[in-house]
Amino acid sequence: MKRTTLAAIALAVTAGLGLSGCAGAAGPAEPQGQEGKTRLTVSVWNYEGTPEFKALFDSYEAANPDIDIEPVDILADDYPQKVTTMLAGGDTTDVLTMKNVIDYARYANNGQLQEINGVVDSVGKDNLAGLDAFDIGGKYYAAPYRQDFWLLYYNKDLLKAAGVENPADLTWDEYTALAKKLTTEANGKKVYGTYHHIWRSVVQAIAAAQDDADQNSGDYGFFEDQYNTALDLQKSGATLDFGTAKSQKTSYRTMFETGQAAMMPMGTWYIAGILQAKKDGKSTVDWGLAPMPQKNDDGKVTTFGSPTAFAVNKNAAHSDAAKKFIEWAAGEEGAKAISKIGVVPALQNDAITAEYFKLAGMPTDELSKKAFTPDKVALEMPVSDKSAATDKILNQEHDLVMVGERSVADGVAEMGKRVKSEVLGK
């Protein structure tokens, strides 16, 4: 269906705050829904480029004809700042999409979200992956509807050409050796054995997950092995070097979809992207999924990820309708709606997983299915009022280590020194 988006709401609130103390305090006037319907507003980012929102909204409206959902569309890069401004101005948008748990913790601790324990209980705590991230003193102020986690994408043809059947049950040492083996160069074209994107999580979050460590601790010795692995791959030429990837704004999608990388650690969100690229004829890669490489060879798979959730604004115009929508979105019907477009739902059971692998273009081999059932998914970053400041420091120091301006030992030491001083006050 054709849907009107309310991109101007955030701008109106921002402008109002700049005029006077009362100018923007009440938020925008509340338009009526069509034909007497309840008009439910939901904050989103990049509505046209994020198909899960349309899938959810269309399905919900079809099941609830008395509801009109109006997305409050915000640029993805501006989303946290705009939502913060909206909440500070008393905006009455009903449902707020929580893009990350760092912002969620801030909003919840500021008293800007409604407690929705009843919604969580109705869906079932045991059914929702990533729910623990939203537990604040036994209360929930948001419920996850999707749960992304990291796994290993691989190009089946490139591995087959190298005499490798599949990258099953790899340790990081085995993964490094395989990446070097898969790296080739002929006729002026280089194929990298793997591609590591520039995000710090590629090194730091996986290290924290597999060491069961705390990224807010200020003690980062557990990063060292993973940095040594990343730099070894880079030095050997088995992955594109960090400096080039960052300066040229290299797209991880392009690296994999054009066959320039045989393997790539990446989040499950990319599944929808590669499926669409194949459907549109933009990629011919025959791809599969494997579990993330592991620090230990004990047969257990630990990875990291992050849930995405819906919350009810403290000042919501339609609180009851908002809670009803969130219960639906986090439940089985919402899970089915986003599974159909390649998005991994927070609600995970055998039936939903089976439906997911029925998607046209999804690999159906057993290794790909195994990759979908890790033993543990650690949170990418802890839920804490310290996380935003820590994240900024770790990002800065990560770049310096990866371009060689600091040694691993010096970089890790500087991370600890800065976090303890600037964040923890030690």
ROSEPA-341579 format. One record per atom (N, C-alpha, C): residue in three letters; z, y, x. Coordinates in pm, whole numbers, plus 50000, padded with zeros to 5 digits. Layout:
<rs>
ALAZYX;...
</rs>
This chain:
<rs>
MET500004988150084;MET500005000050000;MET500005012550088;LYS499525023750029;LYS499545036350101;LYS500945042150093;ARG501495045950204;ARG502885050450204;ARG502985064250267;THR503765072850204;THR504015086150258;THR505155085450358;THR504955091050476;THR506045091650573;THR506605105750579;LEU507875106550610;LEU508565119450609;LEU508885123950750;ALA507845125550831;ALA508045129350970;ALA508705142950983;ALA508595151150881;ALA509115164850890;ALA510625165650875;ILE511265155050826;ILE512705156050800;ILE513485159150927;ALA513225151451033;ALA513975153651157;ALA513725167551211;LEU512465172351197;LEU512135185651246;LEU512835196251164;ALA512925193851033;ALA513595203450946;ALA515065204750981;VAL515695193351007;VAL517115193651043;VAL517305200951175;THR516435197751273;THR516535204251404;THR516395219251391;ALA515405223651313;ALA515175237851295;ALA516365244351225;GLY516905237451125;GLY518035242951051;GLY519245245051137;LEU519505235851227;LEU520675237051315;LEU520575249051405;GLY519335253051436;GLY519145264151528;GLY519285277651461;LEU519415278251326;LEU519435290951256;LEU520855296151232;SER521665288251167;SER523025292751140;SER523895280751110;GLY525185282951101;GLY526105271951080;GLY525855264550951;CYS525365271550846;CYS525185264750718;CYS523735261350690;ALA522815266550769;ALA521405265150736;ALA520945250850727;GLY521405242050817;GLY520915228250815;GLY521995218150784;ALA523165222550746;ALA524295213450735;ALA524125202950627;ALA523455206550517;ALA523355197150406;ALA522155188050416;GLY521285190250513;GLY520085182150526;GLY519055186450424;PRO517905179750420;PRO516825183550331;PRO517155180150186;ALA516465187050095;ALA516645184049953;ALA516165169949926;GLU516735163649826;GLU516455149549797;GLU515335148449694;PRO514085145049734;PRO513015143349639;PRO513275131049552;GLN512675131049434;GLN512835119749343;GLN511805108949375;GLY512145096449345;GLY511205085549360;GLY510135086349251;GLN509055079249270;GLN507975079249174;GLN508395072049047;GLU508045077848932;GLU508255071548802;GLU509695066848783;GLY510635075148826;GLY512035071848807;GLY512605061648902;LYS511825057449000;LYS512315047649097;LYS513315054149193;THR514165045849251;THR515065050549356;THR514275052149485;ARG514395063749545;ARG513665066549669;ARG514615064049786;LEU514345053449861;LEU515185049449974;LEU514535054150103;THR515215062550179;THR514655067450305;THR515195059350422;VAL514305056150516;VAL514655047850632;VAL514085054350758;SER514925057050856;SER514435062650982;SER513765051751064;VAL512585054951118;VAL511815045551200;VAL511195053151315;TRP510635045851410;TRP509875052151518;TRP508445046751516;ASN507505055551541;ASN506095051651556;ASN505675042051444;TYR505775046751321;TYR505545038051205;TYR504195030951210;GLU503135038351241;GLU501805032351241;GLU501645021751350;GLY502375023451460;GLY502235014151571;GLY503305003351577;THR504175002951476;THR505254993051472;THR505164985551340;PRO504314975251335;PRO503974968851206;PRO505124962051135;GLU506224959251203;GLU507334952551136;GLU507894961051022;PHE507854974351039;PHE508404982950934;PHE507584981850805;LYS506284982850817;LYS505434981650698;LYS505574967850635;ALA505664957450718;ALA505824943850665;ALA507104942650584;LEU508184948150636;LEU509464947750564;LEU509424956050436;PHE508924968250449;PHE508964977350335;PHE508064972450221;ASP506864968050255;ASP505954963050150;ASP506544950850080;SER507104941750157;SER507674929550098;SER508884932850010;TYR509694942250055;TYR510884945749977;TYR510494952749847;GLU509544961749854;GLU509104968649733;GLU508484958949633;ALA507764949049685;ALA507164939149595;ALA508234931149521;ALA509344928549590;ALA510434920949528;ALA511384929849448;ASN511304942949472;ASN512204952449404;ASN511384964249354;PRO510694962749243;PRO509774973149194;PRO510454986249155;ASP511774986449150;ASP512484998849118;ASP512765007349241;ILE512285003049358;ILE512545009949484;ILE511255015349545;ASP511285027749590;ASP510235033449674;ASP510855035949812;ILE510295029949916;ILE510815032350052;ILE509955042850120;GLU510605053150171;GLU509925063850243;GLU510395063750389;PRO509515060350483;PRO509905060650625;PRO510085074950674;VAL511125077350748;VAL511315089950820;VAL510805087350961;ASP509575091150987;ASP508875086951109;ASP509155096551224;ILE509595091051336;ILE509975098751454;ILE509245093051576;LEU508825101551667;LEU508205096751790;LEU509175087551864;ALA508645076551917;ALA509505066551981;ALA510365072452092;ASP509755080752177;ASP510495086352290;ASP511575096252246;ASP511395102152129;ASP512345112152080;ASP513395106151988;TYR513275093251958;TYR514065087451849;TYR515585089251865;PRO516185085151978;PRO517655086551987;PRO518125100951971;GLN517415110252035;GLN517815124252027;GLN517675129751885;LYS516575126151818;LYS516355131151682;LYS517385125651584;VAL517685112751594;VAL518675106951503;VAL520045113251529;THR520375115451655;THR521645122051688;THR521715135851623;THR520615143251631;THR520555156551572;THR520655155851420;MET519955146251360;MET520005144551215;MET521435141851167;LEU522115132951236;LEU523475129451196;LEU524425141251213;ALA524245148551320;ALA525095160251344;ALA524895170851236;GLY523695171251179;GLY523375181251078;GLY523665177050936;GLY524265165350917;GLY524595160950782;GLY523415155550704;ASP522385151150773;ASP521195145650708;ASP521565133950617;THR520815132350506;THR521155122150406;THR520205110350405;THR519425108450511;THR518585096450521;THR519465084150498;ASP518985074850416;ASP519835063750372;ASP520075053250480;VAL518995048050534;VAL519085037050631;VAL518625042150767;LEU519375039050870;LEU519045043051007;LEU518755030551089;THR517575030051149;THR517255018751235;THR517915020951370;MET518685011051414;MET519375011851543;MET518475005851650;LYS517865014551729;LYS516905010051830;LYS517585002851945;ASN518815006651975;ASN519554999652081;ASN521055000352053;VAL521784991552118;VAL523224990552089;VAL524025001752154;ILE523465008252255;ILE524165019452319;ILE524325030852219;ASP523225034552152;ASP523295045152052;ASP524125040751932;TYR523985028151894;TYR524775022951781;TYR526275025051805;ALA526735021351923;ALA528165022651954;ALA528615037151943;ARG527765046151988;ARG528105060451983;ARG528215065351837;TYR527225061751756;TYR527245066251617;TYR528435060251541;ALA528675047351564;ALA529775040651494;ALA531125046551534;ASN531305048551663;ASN532585054051711;ASN532775068551669;ASN531675075451640;ASN531755089251591;ASN531995089951441;GLY532075078351376;GLY532305078151232;GLY531105082351150;GLN529885080351204;GLN528675084951136;GLN527945073951059;LEU528485061651064;LEU527885050450993;LEU528895044250898;GLN528395038150791;GLN529265031250696;GLN529525016950740;GLU530725012350717;GLU531054998350747;GLU530354989350644;ILE529714978450693;ILE528954969650603;ILE529354955050622;ASN530644952550637;ASN531114938750652;ASN530684929850537;GLY530634935550416;GLY530214927650301;GLY528794922650314;VAL527924930950368;VAL526524927150390;VAL526454915750491;VAL527174917150601;VAL527164907050706;VAL527704893750653;ASP528774894450577;ASP529354882150521;ASP528374875350426;SER527634883350352;SER526684877750256;SER525544870450326;VAL525024876450433;VAL523944870050509;VAL524474857850583;GLY525704858950635;GLY526324847950710;GLY526374850950858;LYS527594852550910;LYS527754856151051;LYS527134845951146;ASP527204833251110;ASP526694822851199;ASP525174822451202;ASN524534829551109;ASN523084828851098;ASN522354839651177;LEU523074850051219;LEU522424861651278;LEU522594862251429;ALA521514860151501;ALA521534861551647;ALA521734876351682;GLY522554878851781;GLY522784892551826;GLY523834900051747;LEU524454893651649;LEU525424900551564;LEU526644905351642;ASP527064897851742;ASP528264901451818;ASP528184915451876;ALA526964919951905;ALA526784933251964;ALA527224944351870;PHE527334941251741;PHE527664951551643;PHE529104950451591;ASP529884941851654;ASP531284940051618;ASP532124950451692;ILE532674959751617;ILE533554969851675;ILE534924968651609;GLY535824962151678;GLY537164960151625;GLY537184952351496;GLY536294942451484;GLY536254934251364;GLY535464940251249;LYS534874951851271;LYS534054958151168;LYS532604959251214;TYR531714958151117;TYR530274959151146;TYR529724971451076;TYR528984979451153;TYR528374991551099;TYR526854990451099;ALA526344978851133;ALA524904976051129;ALA524724960951127;ALA523574956651079;ALA523234942451078;ALA521854940651141;PRO521714931551237;PRO520424929651303;PRO519414922751213;TYR518164927151224;TYR517084920451152;TYR516084913951248;ARG516134918051374;ARG515294911651475;ARG516094909751603;GLN515714899751681;GLN516424896751805;GLN515404893151912;ASP515184902452002;ASP514264899752112;ASP515024894352232;PHE514384885652306;PHE514954880752431;PHE513824877952528;TRP514184876352653;TRP513184874852758;TRP512884860252787;LEU511594857852811;LEU511114844752851;LEU509944846652947;LEU509264836052980;LEU508184836653079;LEU506854833853011;TYR505944843553018;TYR504574841552970;TYR503754836153087;TYR502824827153058;TYR501974822253167;TYR500564819453118;ASN499634820553211;ASN498214818453187;ASN497894803853217;LYS497614796153113;LYS497424781753129;LYS496244778453220;ASP495174785953209;ASP493984783153290;ASP494244785353438;LEU494954796153471;LEU495244799153612;LEU496184788753672;LEU497134784153595;LEU498024773653646;LEU497284760453662;LYS496424757353567;LYS495664744953574;LYS494744744953695;ALA494134756453724;ALA493244757553840;ALA493984755353971;ALA495284758353970;ALA496104756454090;ALA496764742754094;GLY496454734453995;GLY497014721053991;GLY498424720453939;VAL498824730653863;VAL500174731153805;VAL500054729153655;GLU500794719453602;GLU500694716453459;GLU501354727353375;ASN502594730253403;ASN503294741153334;ASN504544744853413;PRO505044757053392;PRO506214761653469;PRO507534758253401;ALA507814745453388;ALA509014741053317;ALA510224740453409;ASP511374744253355;ASP512674742453422;ASP512714748053563;LEU512214760153580;LEU512154766253713;LEU513474772953751;THR513854771453878;THR514864780153936;THR514114792353989;TRP514844802654029;TRP514174814454083;TRP513474811354215;ASP514034802454295;ASP513364798654420;ASP512054791454390;GLU512064782654291;GLU510844775354254;GLU509814784754193;TYR510294794054115;TYR509404804054054;TYR508734812554162;THR509504816654262;THR508954824754371;THR507874817054447;ALA508164804554478;ALA507184796254549;ALA505924794354465;LEU506084792354336;LEU504934790554248;LEU504104803254239;ALA504764814754230;ALA504044827454223;ALA503194829654347;LYS503734826054462;LYS502964827454586;LYS501764818054587;LYS501964805954536;LYS500874796154530;LYS499764800754437;LEU500134807354329;LEU499164811554228;LEU498424824354265;THR498874831154368;THR498234843654410;THR496944840854485;THR495854846754437;THR494544844454499;THR493794857654512;GLU492814857554602;GLU491944869254618;GLU490564864354658;ALA489574868154579;ALA488194863954606;ALA487234874154547;ASN486184877054623;ASN485134886354578;ASN485714899954536;GLY486704904354612;GLY487284917354586;GLY488234917954468;LYS488514906554407;LYS489414906354292;LYS490674898554326;LYS491814904754303;LYS493074898054330;LYS493734893854200;VAL494234881854200;VAL495054876854089;VAL496454874554144;TYR497424881554085;TYR498804880254129;TYR499444867954065;GLY500324861654140;GLY501004849954086;GLY501924853453971;THR502434865653972;THR503284870353862;THR503214885453857;TYR503774891053752;TYR503894905553743;TYR505294908953693;HIS506004917053773;HIS507314922053734;HIS507174936753699;HIS507474940353576;HIS507354954353537;HIS508474962553603;ILE508374975753590;ILE509234984753668;ILE510644986453611;TRP510884981453492;TRP512204983153430;TRP513294976453513;ARG514434982953521;ARG515544977353599;ARG516044964153542;SER515874962153411;SER516364949853349;SER515724937353407;VAL514494938753459;VAL513794927253518;VAL514624921453632;VAL515404929853697;VAL516274925453805;VAL517734924953759;GLN518204936153709;GLN519644937653686;GLN520164930253563;ALA519454930953452;ALA519964924553330;ALA519954909453342;ILE518914903953406;ILE518874889353420;ILE519954884753518;ALA520204892753621;ALA521284889253715;ALA522634889353644;ALA522864899553563;ALA524134900353490;ALA524284888753392;ALA523184885353324;ALA523244874453226;ALA523554861153292;GLN522844858253402;GLN522994845053464;GLN524214844053554;ASP524854855353583;ASP526114855153657;ASP527304857953565;ASP527024859853437;ASP528054863153339;ASP528864875153388;ALA528134885553430;ALA528764897253491;ALA528614909553400;ASP529354919953434;ASP529434932153353;ASP528734943553425;GLN527694949153363;GLN526964960153426;GLN527724973353423;ASN528824973853354;ASN529654985953355;ASN530844984753451;SER530884974053529;SER532064971353610;SER532194980353732;GLY531054984953784;GLY531084992453909;GLY531054983654032;ASP531034970554013;ASP530924960954124;ASP529634953054104;TYR528674954954195;TYR527324949854169;TYR526804940154274;GLY527694933154338;GLY527254923054433;GLY526374912354369;PHE526574910154239;PHE525784899854171;PHE524304903754156;PHE523954916354183;PHE522554920554179;PHE521764915654300;GLU522444912854411;GLU521764911454539;GLU520734900154542;ASP521084888354494;ASP520134877154497;ASP518864880454420;GLN519014886854305;GLN517844889954223;GLN516974900654288;TYR517604910354353;TYR516814920354427;TYR516064913854543;ASN516714904754612;ASN516034897854722;ASN514824889954672;THR514954883854555;THR513834876654495;THR512694886254462;ALA513024897254396;ALA512014906954355;ALA511284912954475;LEU512024916154579;LEU511414922154698;LEU510604911954778;ASP511034899454777;ASP510274888854843;ASP508914887254776;LEU508904886954644;LEU507644885854570;LEU506734897754601;GLN507324909454608;GLN506564921554635;GLN506004921654777;LYS506844918254873;LYS506444918455013;LYS505344908255042;SER505404896854974;SER504414886354997;SER503094889054926;GLY503084899154839;GLY501874902254763;GLY501704893754639;ALA502754886554600;ALA502664877854482;ALA502834885654353;THR503244898354363;THR503274907154246;THR502854921054291;LEU502344928854199;LEU501984942654229;LEU503224950154274;ASP503104958154381;ASP504304964854431;ASP504784975554334;PHE506084977654336;PHE506754986454241;PHE506205000654246;GLY506025005954367;GLY505565019754381;GLY504215021954316;THR503305012454335;THR501975013554273;THR502085012454122;ALA502855002754075;ALA502995000753930;ALA503565013153862;LYS504525019653929;LYS505145031353868;LYS504245043553875;SER503655046053991;SER502825058054007;SER501555057453924;GLN501025045453906;GLN499795043953828;GLN500065040753681;LYS501345040553644;LYS501735037453506;LYS501055024653458;THR501155014453540;THR500515001553510;THR501034995753379;SER500114991053297;SER500474984753170;SER500704969853192;TYR501864965053153;TYR502114950553168;TYR501174942653080;ARG500774948552968;ARG499834941652879;ARG498484939752948;THR498014950153013;THR496734949153083;THR496794938753193;MET497894938553268;MET498024928953377;MET497884914653327;PHE498504911653214;PHE498474897853164;PHE497214895053083;GLU496824904252998;GLU495714901752906;GLU494364901252975;THR494244907153093;THR492994906653168;THR492994896053277;GLY494054887953282;GLY494104877153379;GLY494414881553520;GLN495024893353535;GLN495384898053669;GLN496714892353716;ALA497464886153627;ALA498744879953662;ALA498834866353596;ALA499234856353673;ALA499304842753619;ALA500584840453539;MET501644847653573;MET502914846453501;MET503474860453479;MET504414861653385;MET505044874553362;MET506324873053281;PRO507484876353338;PRO508704877053258;PRO508604889153165;MET508864886953037;MET508764897952940;MET509474893952812;GLY509734903652726;GLY510444901152602;GLY509564895152494;THR510224889452394;THR509494883052284;THR508704892952200;TRP509034905952211;TRP508254915652134;TRP506774915352171;TYR506474910952293;TYR505074910952338;TYR504244900152268;ILE504884890552205;ILE504124880052136;ILE503184886152033;ALA503694895551954;ALA502844902151854;ALA501684909251921;GLY501934915152038;GLY500884922352110;GLY499784913352161;ILE500154902152223;ILE499134893152277;ILE498374886152163;LEU499064883252054;LEU498374877351939;LEU497314887051885;GLN497674899851876;GLN496734909851825;GLN495574911751922;ALA495864911852052;ALA494804913452151;ALA493804901952144;LYS494304889952125;LYS493414878252110;LYS492604879351981;LYS493264883351873;LYS492584884551744;LYS491474895051749;ASP491724905951821;ASP490744916851831;ASP489674914351935;GLY489764903052006;GLY488784899952109;GLY488964907952237;LYS490134913852256;LYS490394921752376;LYS490924913352491;SER491284900852463;SER491774891752566;SER491294877652537;THR490984870452643;THR490574856352628;THR491574846952695;VAL492734852252733;VAL493724844352805;VAL494284833252717;ASP494274821052769;ASP494934809752703;ASP496364809652756;TRP497314813352672;TRP498664816052720;TRP499694806452660;GLY500804805652730;GLY501924797652683;GLY503224804452719;LEU504314798652671;LEU505654803952696;LEU506494793552767;ALA507384798252853;ALA508324789452921;ALA509674796652927;PRO510754789252942;PRO512064795752958;PRO512094804453083;MET512924814653083;MET513124822753202;MET513604813953316;PRO513144816453439;PRO513704809353555;PRO515214811453562;GLN515904801953624;GLN517364801953624;GLN517944802553765;LYS519134807953775;LYS519844808053903;LYS520314794153939;ASN520774786653839;ASN521284773153861;ASN520334762853800;ASP520374750653852;ASP519504740153801;ASP520304730053719;ASP521204735253634;ASP522064726453554;ASP521454722853419;GLY520204727153396;GLY519524723753272;GLY519784733453158;LYS520694742853177;LYS520984752853075;LYS520084765053095;VAL519684771252985;VAL518824783052991;VAL519604795252942;THR519794804753033;THR520444817352999;THR519444828553022;THR519294837052923;THR518414848552936;THR519144860752879;PHE518434871652862;PHE519054883552804;PHE518134889252697;GLY518694897552614;GLY517894903452508;GLY518654914552439;SER518064919152330;SER518684930052257;SER518264929552111;PRO519214930652020;PRO518874930651878;PRO518474944551830;THR517754945051720;THR517434957451651;THR518024956251511;ALA518634966951463;ALA519434965751340;ALA519204977451246;PHE519674975651125;PHE519704986351026;PHE521154990050996;ALA521415003050980;ALA522745008050946;ALA522635017550828;VAL523765019650760;VAL523815029050649;VAL524445042050697;ASN523725052850679;ASN524205066150714;ASN525485069250636;LYS526465075050703;LYS527705078950636;LYS527425088250518;ASN526385096550532;ASN526025106150427;ASN524835101650344;ALA524585088750340;ALA523415083550268;ALA523395088250123;ALA522195091650075;ALA522045095649936;ALA522165083649843;HIS521815071749893;HIS521815059749809;HIS522455048149886;SER523755048449898;SER524465038549980;SER524305024349929;ASP524455022349799;ASP524375008849745;ASP522985002949765;ALA521965011049738;ALA520585006349757;ALA520305003549904;ALA520905011549992;ALA520725009550136;ALA521314996150179;LYS522514993150130;LYS523164980550166;LYS522394968550113;LYS521854969949993;LYS521074959149934;LYS519814956450017;PHE519174967250063;PHE517984965550147;PHE518324958650278;ILE519414962750342;ILE519794956950471;ILE520124942150456;GLU520814938650349;GLU521124924650324;GLU519844916350311;TRP518854921950245;TRP517564915050229;TRP516834914150363;ALA516784925350437;ALA516034925750564;ALA516614916350668;ALA517954915250672;ALA518604906450769;ALA518594891950725;GLY518314889650597;GLY518334876150543;GLY517014868850554;GLU516904858050480;GLU515754849050496;GLU514424855450456;GLU514414863450350;GLU513164869550306;GLU512664879850407;GLY513584887650462;GLY513194897150566;GLY512694889950690;ALA513364878950725;ALA512944871050841;ALA511534865650822;LYS511234860850703;LYS509894855750675;LYS508844866750687;ALA509194878650639;ALA508244889850639;ALA507824893750780;ILE508784894450872;ILE508414898551008;ILE507924886951093;SER508334874751060;SER507824863151133;SER506314862051118;LYS505804865851003;LYS504374864750975;LYS503514873551065;ILE504124883751127;ILE503344892451215;ILE503744890851361;GLY504514880351392;GLY504834877351531;GLY506074883851584;VAL506924889051497;VAL508194895151539;VAL509304884851521;VAL510184883851619;VAL511254873951616;VAL512434879151534;PRO512784872551424;PRO513884877351340;PRO515244873751398;ALA516254881351356;ALA517624878151397;ALA518104865451329;LEU517674863451205;LEU518014851151134;LEU517194839751192;GLN517874830251253;GLN517164819551321;GLN517664806051272;ASN516724798451214;ASN517004784751175;ASN515724776751192;ASP515784763951173;ASP514624755351196;ASP513444759251109;ALA513714762950985;ALA512624766350893;ALA511904779050938;ILE512654789150981;ILE512044801651026;ILE511254799351154;THR511814791651247;THR511104788651372;THR509814781051345;ALA509854771651254;ALA508664764051219;ALA507584773151163;GLU507974782451078;GLU507014791851021;GLU506424800751130;TYR507264804751224;TYR506814813451332;TYR505704806851413;PHE505874794151443;PHE504884787251526;PHE503644783051448;LYS503614786151320;LYS502394784051242;LYS501444795951249;LEU501904806751312;LEU501064818651325;LEU499774815251398;ALA498674820551349;ALA497384818451414;ALA497434823951556;GLY497094815551653;GLY497084819751792;GLY498334816551869;MET499414812551801;MET500654809051871;MET500474795951946;PRO500954795152071;PRO500924782352141;PRO501864772552071;THR501454760352060;THR502254750451985;THR502784739252073;ASP502634740552204;ASP503114730052294;ASP504644729952296;GLU505204718952341;GLU506654717252338;GLU507394726952430;LEU506774730552544;LEU507434739852635;LEU507584753652570;SER506544758052500;SER506624770952431;SER507724770852326;LYS507854759752255;LYS508904758652154;LYS510294758352219;LYS510384751752334;LYS511664751352406;LYS512074765352451;ALA511084773152492;ALA511374786752538;ALA512024795152429;PHE511794791252304;PHE512324798552190;PHE513764795152157;THR514314785452228;THR515684781152198;THR516544781252324;PRO516744793052386;PRO517624793552503;PRO519054790052464;ASP519824785252560;ASP521214781752532;ASP522084794152513;LYS521734804952583;LYS522524817152572;LYS521624829252589;VAL521804839152502;VAL521124852052515;VAL522194862652534;ALA522324867452657;ALA523314877852686;ALA522744891352645;LEU523614900652613;LEU523194913952573;LEU522634921352694;GLU521514928152675;GLU520864935152786;GLU521774945352852;MET522574952052772;MET523544961852823;MET524764961552733;PRO525964962052789;PRO527174960952706;PRO527294972052603;VAL527944968952492;VAL528264979052391;VAL529494986552440;SER529294998852484;SER530385006552543;SER530005021252546;ASP531005029952539;ASP530725044252551;ASP530385047952695;LYS530485038352787;LYS530135040652927;LYS528675037052957;SER528045029652868;SER526765023452900;SER525635033352925;ALA525575044152848;ALA524485053652864;ALA524525060053003;ALA525715064253047;ALA525845070553179;ALA525595060553290;THR526085048253273;THR525855037753373;THR524375034553384;ASP523715033553270;ASP522295030353266;ASP521485040553346;LYS521805053153333;LYS521085063753405;LYS521215061953556;ILE522415059253602;ILE522645057453746;ILE521935044953798;LEU522065033953726;LEU521445021453771;LEU519925022653775;ASN519355030153682;ASN517915032553685;ASN517505040153810;GLN518225050753841;GLN517905058953958;GLN517975050854088;GLU519045043254102;GLU519235035654225;GLU518285023754233;HIS517935018054118;HIS516965007054114;HIS515635011454176;ASP515165023054138;ASP513895028054191;ASP513935029254343;LEU515035034154396;LEU515145036154540;LEU515125022854616;VAL515765012754560;VAL515744999554624;VAL514344993554620;MET513694994654505;MET512394988254489;MET511284994654571;VAL511405007554603;VAL510385013854688;VAL510785013554835;GLY511945007654866;GLY512345005955005;GLY513065017555066;GLU513465027354985;GLU514205038755039;GLU515665035255066;ARG516145024755003;ARG517475019455034;ARG517345004455051;SER518144998855141;SER518214984355152;SER518934978955029;VAL518824965955007;VAL519524959954893;VAL521024962454904;ALA521574959955022;ALA523024961655040;ALA523454976055018;ASP522694985455074;ASP523054999555059;ASP522865004254915;GLY521794999454852;GLY521535003354714;GLY522614998454620;VAL523004985954636;VAL524044980154552;VAL525374987354575;ALA525654990554699;ALA526894997754730;ALA526885011654666;GLU525735018454671;GLU525635031854613;GLU525765031454461;MET525205021054399;MET525375019554254;MET526855018854218;GLY527575010354290;GLY528995008854262;GLY529775021654286;LYS529465028254396;LYS530155040654430;LYS529955051154322;ARG528705052754277;ARG528405063154179;ARG528985059954041;VAL528865047453998;VAL529385043853866;VAL530905045453863;LYS531565041053968;LYS533025042553973;LYS533445057253971;SER532695065554043;SER533055079654053;SER532625087553930;GLU531365085853889;GLU530785094353784;GLU531045089353642;VAL531275076353627;VAL531435070653493;VAL532855065753467;LEU533375058053561;LEU534685051753540;LEU535845060453584;GLY535545071053659;GLY536595080253702;GLY537565074253802;LYS537055065053886;LYS537925058553984;LYS537815065454119;
</rs>
